Amino acid sequence: MKIAHDDLNRLKSDADTEYLRYSKMDLRIDMARGIPSPQQIDLSMALLDVPLGNDYLSEDGTDSRNYGGQQGLLEARRLFSTLVGVPEDQIVVGGNSSLALMYECLAQAWRYGTPDSPRAWSQEPGGISFICVVPGYDRHFAMCEDFGIRMISVPMLDDGPDMELVKRLVVSDSSIKGIWCVPKYSNPTSTTYSKAVVETLASMPAAARDFRIFWDNAYVVHPLVEVDDSLENIYTQAVRHGHSNRPLIFASTSKMTLPGAGIAELAGSKDNTAWWLKAAALRSVGPDKVNQLRQVRFLRSPEKIKELMEQHRQLLLPKFERVHEVFNRRLGTFGVAQWTRPRGGYFVSLEVLPGTAKRVVELAAQAGVKFATPGSCFPYGIDERDYQLRIAPSYPDILQLTTALEVISVCVAKAAFDHLSAVASVE
Amino acid sequence: MKIAHDDLNRLKSDADTEYLRYSKMDLRIDMARGIPSPQQIDLSMALLDVPLGNDYLSEDGTDSRNYGGQQGLLEARRLFSTLVGVPEDQIVVGGNSSLALMYECLAQAWRYGTPDSPRAWSQEPGGISFICVVPGYDRHFAMCEDFGIRMISVPMLDDGPDMELVKRLVVSDSSIKGIWCVPKYSNPTSTTYSKAVVETLASMPAAARDFRIFWDNAYVVHPLVEVDDSLENIYTQAVRHGHSNRPLIFASTSKMTLPGAGIAELAGSKDNTAWWLKAAALRSVGPDKVNQLRQVRFLRSPEKIKELMEQHRQLLLPKFERVHEVFNRRLGTFGVAQWTRPRGGYFVSLEVLPGTAKRVVELAAQAGVKFATPGSCFPYGIDERDYQLRIAPSYPDILQLTTALEVISVCVAKAAFDHLSAVASVE
């Protein structure tokens, strides 16, 4: 991009004026994380009051109120089975957080190894590594960092991770024990992995025989477009290619019903679920099965879930459209930024002029808009090109969102013009 | 004990006949664990249907339905504060299992150390040790075993652990990093620690500066007698003696409301709760706050909890009385067994003729009564004298319980007489 010197001065001055104007508005907007709005949560209010007083037994006669039932209620496993395409007896349904299930799998492999591991992951001489698709989900990367697992970045392409690179790494480096994937409407790029990518992940040779795919299917039924993307079944593919233990599949109802009071699942091979259950017995008296009953009786069937998710979509779509509308109006002509137009999920990935992402966040924060953590979508929080930012438009109402987007746009422009003008003055 | 030869033969023959009679009844009774009965759970049926639809906000305005709030809702922390005597801002309220909180504390100390640790517990040269009061709670010991923590047994006396031994061990052995305590109506002996014991635990010098008391106050409001035992406040004592970080205090509502759907807490110093919260952020999006609201609105106040627990007591007491009544009638005169008469909690500790506990369990199982795991109250599951068994009378109805107790008594007698007769024949 090349802007003439005079134009640049004018643009810079305009941006300064605009920024000053917003700075004086005493804004206080926090939209840093992908949180459903109160209006979305209201869609599930009936769940709060599902009457259970006379009917607390599971289909198989289990008293949902008492201890036990580590694997989760039959009907909860069946409902997830329809969502993730794994038989119900190979599904574990836990508490309110799929993140907790992921952590437990990682911690368990760390201390004991997986069913296929020659030793505990913590005992591997030279340490272990994970492939991290970038930009990706900060909480995945934070776990790796915490365990001291080396992170190897692989770029996200239009149809999923760069599989040529993934294949090359995984076949040659036996320290690579896993890959983090958000395979549908990925966080933050909203990429859905193509059938070819899923098949390659399931079939590719791996130097580590205990290689695991952490398949965080967080947005399994969360389209923003009318026709939901279809995602190839990783488990079926893994079985077909003789790697049935490879995928660990996670999902939850947190972004269907109540974010803080949903239920989460882990699905995979019989070996993997038995492995998880064995360790779970040590630390728990079983999940909250009453809430499982409540969730299942509210969500009922895949069809009902689809109806509910359509209502979510109607609430989310205008916000995502507003992101594009404001960015396009404010930034479309300068070429100093580009952004994704998500087909689903909770995020827009915004790419600003390299070298300015941190500055953009700083400027916005000074103007009262907290919207992103620079580098958060990269391992160790380091965005080397300082260019990527994650936008989470779900929580604020549309007016507040619009204001925030205007501010962000001004900051993107101001940071870019300041940067270009500094470069120009050096030249 | 000495029984004349002829008497022994007659007793042995009577026991054989009785045992045969019960064996033919095709019984199938499982009373192996301390599980509340359906009638007890029914006391909290109103909790299942606490209406929240129009009132899901916490006192401080937190939307209980959404993400976040890792420390738990204010009102839930306050309610626990009244039970465990620690300020509400030094309490964390989590999900449905205090066991999970204990595990997390142990796992966290293992990986990072405590706020006072020179290094992670896993990195201590020579490994670490815990004091285990015996007989004690199998799940505590199982965790130690799993982490490879050495267990040092200390006998339970009438007023708590043998503190002379505890003091001597803790001051001299810096590998001892913790002690497991169920300080009130202890599992399985129903011992409540005396004021002197609690004060000594709080004040004694420890070679390890990061020594921790895992204070599992599982039966904090669970008396079987009319006047609840009073337990000295370990936290206050620890503060007074300059060891505020020493106790980690656990409790839950699982045996007040719904066993599988209660809420649990961790209380302690600010350092300890901050330490726990820091690691929790990595693995969780926060606890189920909706259930916290439900629990608090149902339990309401310490007075209401007391009323509820009195109703539990009325259901439990006849069962515990039945244990004594049957054992006394069946075993009282022979001197081959003794048993506790609990003032609270969920268990009776039965001591049979040394060398026969395993045989008793085996005989009972063959007659269709599963009631204990020999050795389960000892580290590594090893009861060297083969004499102690745990009775959990809460779950079966009184008729089933009575039958089970008759069977157990017959098995205790039969095993004893068989044993004595074998010994006599050797002599």
Chai-1 contact restraints between the chains, C-beta under 6 A:
chainA,res_idxA,chainB,res_idxB,connection_type,confidence,min_distance_angstrom,max_distance_angstrom,comment,restraint_id
A,I35,B,Y67,contact,1.0,0.0,6.0,A-B,restraint_1
A,I41,B,R65,contact,1.0,0.0,6.0,A-B,restraint_2
A,M45,B,G53,contact,1.0,0.0,6.0,A-B,restraint_3
A,L48,B,L52,contact,1.0,0.0,6.0,A-B,restraint_4
A,L48,B,G53,contact,1.0,0.0,6.0,A-B,restraint_5
A,D49,B,P51,contact,1.0,0.0,6.0,A-B,restraint_6
A,D49,B,G53,contact,1.0,0.0,6.0,A-B,restraint_7
A,P51,B,D49,contact,1.0,0.0,6.0,A-B,restraint_8
A,L52,B,L48,contact,1.0,0.0,6.0,A-B,restraint_9
A,G53,B,M45,contact,1.0,0.0,6.0,A-B,restraint_10
A,G53,B,L48,contact,1.0,0.0,6.0,A-B,restraint_11
A,G53,B,D49,contact,1.0,0.0,6.0,A-B,restraint_12
A,R65,B,I41,contact,1.0,0.0,6.0,A-B,restraint_13
A,R65,B,L258,contact,1.0,0.0,6.0,A-B,restraint_14
A,R65,B,G260,contact,1.0,0.0,6.0,A-B,restraint_15
A,N66,B,P259,contact,1.0,0.0,6.0,A-B,restraint_16
A,N66,B,G260,contact,1.0,0.0,6.0,A-B,restraint_17
A,Y67,B,I35,contact,1.0,0.0,6.0,A-B,restraint_18
A,Y67,B,P259,contact,1.0,0.0,6.0,A-B,restraint_19
A,Y67,B,G260,contact,1.0,0.0,6.0,A-B,restraint_20
A,G95,B,G95,contact,1.0,0.0,6.0,A-B,restraint_21
A,N96,B,D288,contact,1.0,0.0,6.0,A-B,restraint_22
A,S97,B,S284,contact,1.0,0.0,6.0,A-B,restraint_23
A,S97,B,V285,contact,1.0,0.0,6.0,A-B,restraint_24
A,L99,B,V285,contact,1.0,0.0,6.0,A-B,restraint_25
A,A100,B,R283,contact,1.0,0.0,6.0,A-B,restraint_26
A,A100,B,S284,contact,1.0,0.0,6.0,A-B,restraint_27
A,Y103,B,R283,contact,1.0,0.0,6.0,A-B,restraint_28
A,A142,B,L282,contact,1.0,0.0,6.0,A-B,restraint_29
A,D146,B,L282,contact,1.0,0.0,6.0,A-B,restraint_30
A,L258,B,R65,contact,1.0,0.0,6.0,A-B,restraint_31
A,P259,B,N66,contact,1.0,0.0,6.0,A-B,restraint_32
A,P259,B,Y67,contact,1.0,0.0,6.0,A-B,restraint_33
A,G260,B,R65,contact,1.0,0.0,6.0,A-B,restraint_34
A,G260,B,N66,contact,1.0,0.0,6.0,A-B,restraint_35
A,G260,B,Y67,contact,1.0,0.0,6.0,A-B,restraint_36
A,G260,B,G286,contact,1.0,0.0,6.0,A-B,restraint_37
A,G260,B,K289,contact,1.0,0.0,6.0,A-B,restraint_38
A,A261,B,D288,contact,1.0,0.0,6.0,A-B,restraint_39
A,A261,B,V290,contact,1.0,0.0,6.0,A-B,restraint_40
A,L282,B,A142,contact,1.0,0.0,6.0,A-B,restraint_41
A,L282,B,D146,contact,1.0,0.0,6.0,A-B,restraint_42
A,R283,B,A100,contact,1.0,0.0,6.0,A-B,restraint_43
A,R283,B,Y103,contact,1.0,0.0,6.0,A-B,restraint_44
A,S284,B,S97,contact,1.0,0.0,6.0,A-B,restraint_45
A,S284,B,A100,contact,1.0,0.0,6.0,A-B,restraint_46
A,V285,B,S97,contact,1.0,0.0,6.0,A-B,restraint_47
A,V285,B,L99,contact,1.0,0.0,6.0,A-B,restraint_48
A,G286,B,G260,contact,1.0,0.0,6.0,A-B,restraint_49
A,D288,B,N96,contact,1.0,0.0,6.0,A-B,restraint_50
A,D288,B,A261,contact,1.0,0.0,6.0,A-B,restraint_51
A,K289,B,G260,contact,1.0,0.0,6.0,A-B,restraint_52
A,V290,B,A261,contact,1.0,0.0,6.0,A-B,restraint_53
